[in-house]
Amino acid sequence: MQVNHIQNKVAISSLTLPVATLFATLSWVAGDESTGMRHWIVWGLSLCMVYLLEEMNNANSLIRVRTHLTAAVYMAGIGCCVFLQDFCLYSLVAPAVMIACHLLFRTYQQYQPVTGTFHAFLCLGLGMLVYPRLIGFVPFFFFCMAVYLRTFTFRTFKAGLVGVLLPFWFLMAWTLYVDDVDFWIRLWEDVSHISLPEFKDYGMLTVAQLTAWGGLSLFSLVAVVRFLHTNYDDKIRTRMFFYIFILLHVFVQLLLIGMPQDFNALFGILLACSAPLLAHFYALNHTRTAALLFVLMVCWLVSLPVIALWIQ
């Protein structure tokens, strides 16, 4: 007889997402040292990400039970990671990447995937205006289209390139109008200046950032191993999407190791792509081990704002 443990009850509860949003909002209030709007713009972006993850989960049936756990995990994570709550242009990177993923998922088995591919890479191009090193995601998305989505053709390749380059075409017209040609030199230096990280680069990370990175990596690793062991229970379509999430998770982890100075920009992506993996693990795993891990994950989440706000 299948027994529902605490993680399963939380997964199917309709109160999970409102409670996670409430606690995240309280964390925002506690971390708001000023009355400026920068702190709350990220809160608004997080609500948009919650809607996006809900839409992605429902449209693609990522989890076999009705649950809001994907969005709740993300909202709880962003609420507890205080270092992500101060708005900067890097706050727009994770939404750009996840919107691109959602649009790419919609092209799966489409007869004419060109339009969807163009829109996906257009979002990626807009994200590159903020964080130019997102250019590394272009070949990654093409690889996923070829191997998992089976939508990579010469036409979709051209559509992707046009989508990525379109924002820069408009930007080029603007820089010519304001006579700021040096902008492209600075942009190229930002993209091309890549060096091996030194120990001092990791030393710049705070205890809260390291705790968040280590905990998310550990729990996501358990979720990935469990999914690879039991993925035969899911439909082929669902497996393809989760394989993309897993590869994206690994890809971002490698970027974090290689570019710790861009931690906040990359960790937002890591948190967003880990949320479906963790939600799938807890919603469909009915073991006591999963229940214990769920309790440990909640304790880890609670410890993050405590470390950020009081210990430091």
C-alpha positions in Angstrom: 0.0 0.0 0.0 1.4 3.4 -1.0 1.8 5.8 1.9 1.8 9.5 1.5 4.5 11.1 3.6 5.0 14.7 4.4 6.6 15.6 1.0 3.6 14.0 -0.9 1.1 15.9 1.3 2.9 19.1 0.7 3.1 18.5 -3.0 -0.7 17.9 -3.6 -1.8 20.6 -1.1 -3.4 23.7 -2.6 -1.8 25.8 0.2 1.8 25.0 -0.7 2.3 27.8 -3.1 0.5 30.5 -1.1 2.4 29.6 2.1 5.7 29.6 0.2 4.9 33.0 -1.3 3.9 34.3 2.2 7.2 33.2 3.8 9.2 34.6 0.8 7.4 37.9 1.2 8.2 38.0 4.9 11.9 37.4 4.0 11.7 40.3 1.6 10.3 42.5 4.3 13.0 41.5 6.7 15.7 42.1 4.2 14.4 45.5 3.0 16.8 47.9 4.7 15.6 50.8 2.5 12.4 52.1 1.1 13.6 52.0 -2.4 11.8 50.0 -5.2 14.9 48.0 -6.3 14.3 45.5 -3.5 10.7 44.9 -4.6 11.3 44.8 -8.3 12.9 41.4 -7.8 9.8 40.3 -5.9 7.6 41.2 -8.9 10.0 39.4 -11.2 9.8 36.4 -8.9 6.0 36.3 -9.2 6.4 36.4 -13.0 8.8 33.4 -12.7 6.2 31.6 -10.6 3.6 32.1 -13.2 6.1 30.9 -15.9 7.0 27.8 -14.0 3.3 27.0 -13.4 2.6 27.4 -17.1 5.5 25.3 -18.0 4.5 22.5 -15.6 0.9 22.5 -16.7 1.4 22.9 -20.4 3.9 20.0 -20.5 2.6 17.8 -17.8 6.0 17.6 -16.2 4.7 15.9 -13.0 2.1 13.1 -13.0 0.1 14.6 -10.1 -1.5 17.9 -9.8 0.9 20.0 -7.8 2.2 23.6 -7.4 5.5 22.4 -5.9 7.7 23.5 -8.8 6.7 27.1 -8.4 6.7 26.8 -4.6 10.3 25.5 -4.5 11.4 28.4 -6.7 9.6 31.0 -4.6 10.9 29.6 -1.4 14.4 29.5 -2.8 14.4 33.0 -4.1 12.9 34.2 -0.9 15.5 32.6 1.3 18.5 33.6 -1.0 18.7 37.2 0.3 21.7 37.9 -2.0 19.3 37.6 -5.0 16.8 40.1 -3.7 18.6 43.4 -4.7 17.7 44.3 -8.2 20.4 44.6 -10.8 20.4 43.9 -14.6 21.5 40.3 -13.8 18.1 39.7 -12.2 16.7 39.6 -15.8 19.0 36.8 -16.9 17.1 33.8 -15.3 13.7 34.9 -16.7 15.2 35.3 -20.2 16.7 31.8 -20.1 13.6 30.1 -18.7 11.2 31.9 -21.1 13.5 30.6 -23.9 13.3 27.1 -22.5 9.5 27.3 -22.3 9.2 28.5 -25.9 11.6 25.7 -27.1 9.5 23.1 -25.3 6.5 24.2 -27.2 8.2 23.4 -30.5 8.4 19.7 -29.6 6.9 17.6 -32.4 5.6 20.8 -34.1 5.3 20.5 -37.9 6.6 24.1 -38.3 8.9 24.9 -35.3 10.5 27.9 -37.0 8.4 30.6 -35.3 8.8 29.1 -31.8 12.5 28.7 -32.3 12.8 32.3 -33.4 10.9 33.6 -30.3 13.0 31.4 -28.0 16.3 32.7 -29.3 15.0 36.2 -29.4 14.5 36.0 -25.6 18.0 34.6 -25.3 19.3 37.5 -27.4 17.5 40.0 -25.1 19.2 38.3 -22.1 22.5 38.7 -23.8 22.1 42.4 -23.8 22.2 42.2 -20.1 24.7 39.4 -19.7 26.7 38.9 -22.9 28.2 35.6 -21.7 24.8 34.0 -22.4 26.2 33.5 -25.8 27.4 30.2 -24.5 23.8 29.1 -24.2 23.3 29.4 -28.0 25.2 26.2 -29.0 23.7 24.5 -25.9 20.1 25.2 -27.1 21.0 24.0 -30.6 22.4 20.8 -29.1 19.1 20.2 -27.2 17.1 20.9 -30.3 19.0 18.3 -32.2 19.2 15.6 -29.6 16.1 15.9 -27.5 13.5 18.0 -29.3 14.4 16.8 -32.8 13.6 20.2 -34.2 17.1 21.2 -35.5 17.0 21.8 -39.2 18.7 24.4 -41.4 15.6 26.6 -41.2 15.4 26.5 -37.4 19.1 27.1 -37.3 18.7 30.3 -39.3 15.6 31.3 -37.2 17.7 30.9 -34.0 20.5 33.0 -35.4 18.1 35.7 -36.5 16.4 35.7 -33.1 19.7 36.1 -31.2 21.0 38.8 -33.5 17.8 40.9 -33.8 18.2 42.8 -30.5 21.8 43.6 -31.4 20.7 45.0 -34.8 18.5 47.5 -33.1 21.2 48.2 -30.5 23.7 48.8 -33.4 21.3 51.4 -34.8 21.1 53.1 -31.4 24.8 53.2 -30.8 25.4 54.7 -34.3 22.7 57.3 -33.5 24.4 58.3 -30.2 27.9 57.9 -31.7 28.9 55.3 -29.1 30.8 52.9 -31.3 33.1 52.0 -28.3 30.2 50.1 -26.8 30.9 47.2 -29.1 34.6 47.2 -28.1 33.6 47.0 -24.4 31.0 44.3 -25.2 33.6 42.2 -27.0 36.1 42.6 -24.1 33.4 41.5 -21.7 32.6 38.3 -23.7 36.2 37.4 -24.7 37.9 38.2 -21.3 37.6 34.7 -19.8 40.4 33.4 -17.5 40.8 30.5 -15.1 39.3 31.4 -11.7 41.7 31.9 -8.8 41.2 31.1 -5.2 40.5 34.7 -4.4 37.5 34.6 -6.7 35.9 32.0 -4.6 36.9 33.8 -1.5 34.7 36.7 -2.6 31.6 34.5 -2.2 29.8 35.0 1.1 28.9 32.2 3.5 25.2 32.5 2.5 26.1 32.1 -1.2 28.3 29.1 -0.5 25.6 27.5 1.7 23.0 28.1 -1.0 25.2 26.7 -3.7 26.2 23.6 -1.8 22.7 22.8 -0.5 21.1 23.2 -3.9 23.7 21.1 -5.6 23.4 18.3 -3.1 19.6 18.1 -3.2 19.5 18.5 -7.0 22.0 15.7 -7.3 19.8 13.3 -5.3 16.8 14.3 -7.5 18.7 13.7 -10.7 19.9 10.3 -9.7 16.4 9.3 -8.6 14.9 10.5 -11.9 17.5 8.7 -14.0 16.7 5.5 -12.0 12.9 5.8 -12.4 12.4 7.8 -15.6 10.7 4.8 -17.3 7.5 5.8 -15.5 7.3 9.1 -17.4 6.3 9.6 -21.0 9.0 10.1 -23.6 8.0 13.7 -24.0 8.5 14.4 -20.3 11.8 12.5 -20.2 13.2 14.7 -23.0 12.3 17.9 -21.1 13.8 16.7 -17.9 17.0 15.6 -19.7 17.2 19.2 -20.9 16.8 20.5 -17.3 19.5 18.1 -16.1 21.9 19.2 -18.9 21.1 22.8 -18.2 21.8 22.2 -14.5 25.2 20.6 -15.2 26.1 23.4 -17.8 25.3 26.2 -15.3 27.2 24.3 -12.6 30.3 24.3 -14.8 29.9 28.0 -15.5 29.6 28.7 -11.8 32.8 26.8 -11.2 34.6 28.6 -14.0 33.1 32.1 -13.4 32.4 32.6 -9.7 32.5 36.3 -10.2 29.2 36.0 -12.0 27.6 34.0 -9.2 24.3 35.9 -8.7 23.5 35.9 -12.5 24.2 32.2 -12.8 22.7 31.0 -9.5 19.3 32.4 -10.5 19.3 30.2 -13.6 20.5 27.2 -11.4 17.7 27.7 -9.0 15.1 28.0 -11.7 16.2 24.8 -13.6 16.5 22.9 -10.3 12.9 23.6 -9.2 11.3 21.1 -11.6 13.8 18.4 -10.7 13.2 18.8 -6.9 9.4 19.0 -7.4 9.4 15.8 -9.5 11.5 14.0 -6.8 9.4 15.0 -3.8 5.9 14.8 -5.5 6.5 11.2 -6.9 8.7 9.7 -4.3 6.8 8.0 -1.4 9.7 6.8 0.7 10.8 7.8 4.2 14.2 8.7 2.8 12.5 11.3 0.6 10.6 12.6 3.6 13.8 13.0 5.6 15.4 14.8 2.7 12.4 17.1 2.4 12.7 18.1 6.1 16.4 18.7 5.7 15.8 20.8 2.6 13.3 22.9 4.6 15.8 23.4 7.4 18.5 24.4 4.8 16.1 26.9 3.3 15.4 28.4 6.7 19.1 28.6 7.5 19.9 30.8 4.4 18.2 34.0 5.5 19.4 33.4 9.1 23.0 33.3 7.9 22.6 36.2 5.5 20.7 38.6 7.9 22.1 37.8 11.3 25.4 35.8 11.2 26.9 38.2 8.7 
